[in-house]
Amino acid sequence: MRQTSLIPLLVVGIGMMSRPEVANGQSQRTETRSRPAASPQPPVETSVFLGGVPSGLATADVPTITVVDAVRRALQHNLGVLTAEQHAGRAEGTRWRALSDMLPNITAQVTETREEINLAAFGFGSTTFAQSFAGLSGVVGPFNVFDARVYASQAVVDVGALNNSRAEAHYVEAARDTYKAARDFVIHVAGDLYLEALAATAQADSARVQRQTAQALYNQAVDLKQSGLVAGIDVLRAEVELSTETQRVTATENDVEKAKLRLARVMGLPIGQNFALDPNLPELPVPDVTIDQAVARAYETRRDYQAALERVRAAEATRRSVIGDSLPSVRVNADYGTIGLTPGDARGTFTVIGAVNVPIFEGGRTRGRLLEAEADLRNRRTEAEDLKASIYYEIRTAFLDLQSTTSRLQVATRGRDLASQQFVQARDRFQAGIASNLDVVQAQQAVALASEQFISAQYGYALAKGALARGVGTPEEELLRLIGGTR
């Protein structure tokens, strides 16, 4: 019985913002900023944590990989971790774009122009002009114009831009928390898959032992039949049992290889690299806390929950940003440079413009953006509350699984011992000729079943402890210490 504790993670959404442009020329024009509500990126699916980026080339060696090695490789090459890391970098870039509305925007421009002007096109073709400037042509030039200038624009009061930058700062924190949550989570993914591979290996070993026993019983039945002590039906029954155990060995060995392939993908091993598992697992302690204490701790330490709260704060700031865009804003635009016919005779000039922008009517655009922002805010709050409830139920489930697997392991251990004793007695009775091998076959099947139940209970108990550690929110550093590794 295989168990997994893969729990979906939500990944931070990142808004795309449009930015005002700085106009060229001696004066600058402030344009209305259009900043839609931040739209989230598609969430990272749980399946990405089952993938990995292969690293290196396969070799003929068969290295033995411990659970610590598996975790370390997964932290470096797992697709879920790498995806969360890239989302964090993207969120940081988006935040800098939002800050550009609050920081000075400075550009420089150098132009050299050769032009000829028709004065009549500018209103100088009237009769008065002809009388005043008799003998002059209506065309001036050609002449040169050289202009080297620096343009600057700075927001003085902009409530919308201020709250937008705050929203992006919250999204950055959410992305960082999500990245840390992904690293914590992938430790459990790699550990669960490692346990699954070990459980499959143990089942395959048990199946091979059962096949060897079936082979010995078959040989014994053949010898006893040749001696005239048993009937031919006993030989046939032993051969059927041998065939069944042989098929079981084939199936369990196939399960082992598939489990190792899943683990290799999560770790990002080179494609085609063969490896062995280390059956010596560190003992993961059970947290000595009550359910209420575990839930309270999880709300404080779970990075995915902290990321959800940051997204709520970001949505609140985004709503305030939309409201701020409907308020007056103050911006200063300035330029300084030299202008003349040639660089040698250029003279310094400057322009300073203080502008107050007052939105009056935008055709319902602000109202539409506000409705979108409020819907996003309600959605973020709903997601956070859902995750909060999910953490509670996850921890309750982990406690129930821990209690159940503890009891199952005790019963399975006792059952395995009893089945072994039953098999020994049935085999001795058959060998003595006082019973048929039907009792032996049934006893052997009981041993096989008891072995599977013991393996399932043993690794189920380990998975339950890992699920509880995951639910409580044990951070990466502590998890690595508990399993015997360092960061």
N, C-alpha and C positions, 0 to 999 in steps of 0.2 A: 504493500500500500504506500504509494508515494504521496507526499504532501508538499505543497509549496506555500509560500507566504508573500506572493507577489501582489503588491498593492499599488494601484495607479497613482501617479503623481501629476499634479497640475503644474504647468510651467508658466512663468510670468508672461503677460501680454505687453507688447511694446508699441507705442503710438508713433505714427508717422506724421510729422508736422510740416506745413509749408512755411516759408520764411520770406520776409520782405526783401526786396532787392534795393541796392543803393543806386540811385540814378546818376548818370554821368552828366558833366557840364558844370557851370559855375554855381548853379543852385540845385538842390536836391528836393525830390518830391516824396513825401511819406505816403505809402500806400496802405490800404486797409489790410490788416493781417487776417488771413483765413486759417484758423487752427481748429480742425475738427477734433472731436473727442477721440481719445486714444483707442485704437482697436487692437485686441489681443492677437498674438501669434497663435497658430494652431497648437494645442497642448501636445506635449510629448507623450506618446502612447507607452503603455507598459512594455509592449513588445520590443521597443528599442533597447531596453535593458537586457534582452536576450541576444543582442547582437554585439559585435565588436569589430574593431579594425585590425586585421592581421598585421603582425610586425615581425620582420626577419624572414629568414629562409629555413625551410625544413631540413633537418639533418637525419643521419642514420642512427644517431644515438637515441636511446629511450630514457629521457630524464625522469626522475621521480619528483612529482610536484606535490608539495604539501598544501594544506588548506591556506596557510599564510601566503605561500607563493601564488596560489590562485587568486586570493584577494588583492594582493599587490598588483598583479598583472591586470586584473579587472579594473582597478582604480586608474590605471594608465591607458587602457585600450578599449574599455567598454563604450559602446556607442551612446548609451544614455548619459553617461558622464560627459563625454565629449560634446554631445548636443547641448546639454545644460551649460557647459562652459562657453560655447559659442553664443548662446542666448544672453549670457551675462555680459559678454563683450559687446554685443549689439545694443543692449540696454544702455551701457555706458556711452556708446556713440550717440544714441538718441538723446541722452541727457545733455551732452555737449551741444547738440543742435538746438535744444530748448534754451540753453544758457546763452546762445548767441543773440537772442532777443533782448537780454539784459546787459550784455557786455558791449563795449564799443565796437563798431564795425568800421574799419579803416581800409581804404583802398588808395592806390596811387595810379596816376595816368600821365603819360607824356605823349603829346601829339605835335606833329609838324604838318601844317596844311598849306597847300597852294590853291588859291581860289580867285575867282573873278565874279563880281557881283553886278547884277542888273538892278540899278536903283529904282527903276520904274516898278519892279516887282514889289518893292517895299513902300510904294506910295509917293515916290519922288518924281513922278512923271507928269506932274501938274503944270499948268501955265505959270504959276508963281515960281516954281523951281527953274523953269526955262528962262524966265526973265532975270532971276537973281544970279544964275550961273550960266550966263550966255556964253556960248562957245565951248562949253564942257559937254562931253559925251555922257549919256545916261548909263554907261557901263564903266565900273571902277575896277582896276586891276589889270593884269593879275598881280597878286602880292602874296607874301608868306605870312602865316600866323603860327607862332610857336607857343605852346602852352604846357607847362609842367605843374601838376597840381595834386594835392593830397585831399581826399574826401573823408569825412568822419561823421558818424551818426551814433547818437547815444539816447537810449530811452531814459527819461527822468522819472516819469510816473507811468507805469503800465501794470495795472493789477492783473490783467489777463496773463501777460508774459510771466509775471512773478509766480502766480499759482501754477502755471504750466511747468515751470522749471521745478517747482516743488513736487508736482505729480511725477515727473520723470525721475526725480531723486528717489521717490518711494518705489518706482518700478525697478530702479537699479538695486535697491536693497532687497526687493523681492526676488530679483534674478540671482543675487548672491546667495540668499537663503535657499533658493531652489537648487543651486549648484551644490551647496553643502549637503542638502537633503538627498540629492542624487548620489553623492559619494557615500553617505551613510547607507542608503538603500542598496547600492550595488554590492556592498559588503555582504548583505544578507542574501542577495541573489546568488552571488558566487558561492557563499557558504551552503545555501540550500541545494544548489546543483552539485556541489562537491559531495554533500551527504547523499543525494540521490544516486550519484555514481557509485559511492561506497556501498550503499544498500543493494544496488543492482549487482555489484561484485560479490557481496556476501551471499546473495541468493544464487548466483552462478556457482560459487564454491560449494554451497549446500547441495545444489543439484548434481554437481560432479561427484560429491561424496555419496549421494543417494544412488547414482548410477553404478558406482563401484560396488556398493552394497548389493544392488540388484544383480550385477554380474556375478558376484560371489554366490548369491542365493541360487541363481540359475545353474551355475556350475555344480553346486551342492545337490540340487534337484536331479540333474543329469546323473551324477554319481550314485545317488540313492536309487534311482530308477534302474540303473544298470545292475545294482545289487539286489533288485527285486523288493526293495523296502517301501517304495511309493509307487503310486499309479502315474500313468502318462499325463493325466490332467494336471498334476502338480508341476510337471516340467513345462507344459503349455502355459499354465498360469504364471510361472516365473519368467517365461520368455516374453509374455505380454507386458509384465511389469517392467522388464528391462527395456523394451521398446518405448514404453511411456516415459521412463526416466531419461532415455537418450534424447527424445524429442524435447523434453523439458530443459535439458542442458543446452541444446541448440537455441531455444527461445531465450533463455536467460543470458547466454553469451551475446546474443544479438542485442538484448536490452542494455548490456554493459557498454557495448560499442556506441550505441546511440546516445546513452547518457554522457559518455566521454566526449562525443562530438558536440553536444550542447554546451558542456563545460568549456571545451576548447574555443568555441565561438565567443562565449562571454569573455574569456580571458584574452582574446586576440592572438592566439597562438598562430605560428606560421601554418599556412594551409598544407595539410598532409603530415603534420608533425605528430608522431606517436609519443605517448607518455604513459607513465605509471602513476598510481595513486598511493599515497601514504595512509595506511589505515589507522595510524596513531593520531587521534584527535585530542586537542586540548579540552579540558572539562570546563564548559561554560557555566558559571554559577547562576543560580536562580536569584533574581532580585528579591531581597527581603523587604517587601513592601506590600501593603494592602492594595486592594483595587482602587480605592479612593485616592490613596497616595500616588499610585502609578498614573492615574488619570491626571491628577493635578501636576505631576512632574512632566507628563507628556505635553500638556498645554504650554508649559514654559520652555521646553527643550526641543520639541519637534520643529525642525526647520521648515517643513512643508506648511505647517500651520502658521508659523511666523510669516512666511511668504504670502499666505492668503490674507493675513491681516494687513500687510504692506500694500497689497493690491487694493484693499478696501480704502486705505488712506490715499492711495493714488487716485482712485475714482472720485473721492471727495474733493481732492485738490483740482481734478479735471473739471468738476462741476463748478467750483469757484472760479476757475479760469474762464469758463464760458460766460459766467455772469460778469466777470471783470472786463471781458471784451466789449460789453455793452456800456461800459463807463468811459468817461473822458480819459484820454491819455496825453501825456506831454512828451515831446521828443525834440531834441536839438540836432540840427544838421549844420555842418560847417565845412568849408573848404579853404585852403590856402595854397597859393602857387604863384608862379611868374608867367606873364604873358607878354608877347611883343612880336615884332615882325621877324626878329632873329633871336637866337639865344643870347647874343651879346647885348641887345638893347631891351631885353625883357624886364618888366617891372613887377614887383610884388603886388598881388591883389588878394582879397579874401571876401568870404561871404559867411555870415552867421544867421541862421534861421531858427527861431523858436516856434514850434507849431503845437497847437492844442487841437487834437482830433476829437470831435464829439459825434458819435454814432447817433443818427436821428431815425432813419428808417432803412431797414435792410430786407424788407420783403418777407419777414418771417424766418430768416435764416438763423438768427440767434435763438428764437424759440425752438426751432427744430433741433439745433445742436444741444439745447438745454434738455429737451425731452430724451435725446439719445444718451446724454451724460447721466441723467437720472435713472434711465433703464440700466445702463452699465453699472451704476452704483448699487442698485438693488440686486443685480446679478452677482456682483462681487460679494455683497453681504450674504446672499444665499449660499454661495460656494463656501464661504468661510464657516457658516453655521453647519453646513452639511459635512465639511471636513472635521469640524469639532465633534459632531455626533459620530462620525466614522471612527475617529480615534477612540472614543469611549467604547463602541461596540467591538473594535479590534482588540482592545485590551481585555475586555470581558471574555471574548472568544479565546484569547491566548491563555487566560487563567483556566478556563474550562478544559482546553486542550492539554494544558500542563497537568492538571489533576487526573484527567482521563488516561493520558499516556503513562503517568507514574503508576497507576493501578494496573494498566495493561502490561507494563513491563514486568511487574512483580508476578502477575498471573502467568504471563508467557514464559518466564524463566522456570517457574514451577512446572508448567505443562511440558516444556521441552525435556526436563529431567524425567518426568513420569513416562513420557513417550519413549525415551531411550531405554528405560527399564523394561517397559512392556515389550519392546522389540527384542531385547536380549532374551527374555523369557520365552517368547514365541519361537525364536530361532532355535533355542535349546530344545524345546519340546518337539519341534519338527525334526531336528537332527536325531533325537532319540527315537523317532518313529511313533510317538504317541499322539501326534496331531498332524493335520495336513498343513501345507504351506499357505492355505487361505488365511490362517491367523497371522502368518509371517508377513504376507502382502498387506494385510490390513494394518498391521503394526508399523510396517515401513511407510505406508501412506500417512499414518498418524505422526510419525517422526518428521516427514517432509512438511506436513501442515504446521506442526509445532515449531519447526525451524523458521518457516516463513513468518509465522506470527511473532516469533521472538525478534527477528530482524526488523519487521515492521514496527514493533513496539519500541525497539531500541533506537532506531533512527527517527521515529515519530517523536520520541521524548526529546531528542536533540533539536529537532525542528521546532517543537513547542517552546523550548527555552529561547531559541533564536527569535521566534516570533514575538515573544514577550519582551525581549531586549529591544527589538525593532519598535514595538508599540509604545514602550516607555520613552523612546527617543534617545537611546544611548548613542553618544556622538562617536565619530570615526576614531578619534584618538583612544578612547576607552575600549572600543570594540577590538581594535588592533592589539591593545595591551592584554585584553582578556584571552585572545586566541594565541598569544605568544609572539606577536610581531610588534614592530615599531613602525612609525610613520615613515 
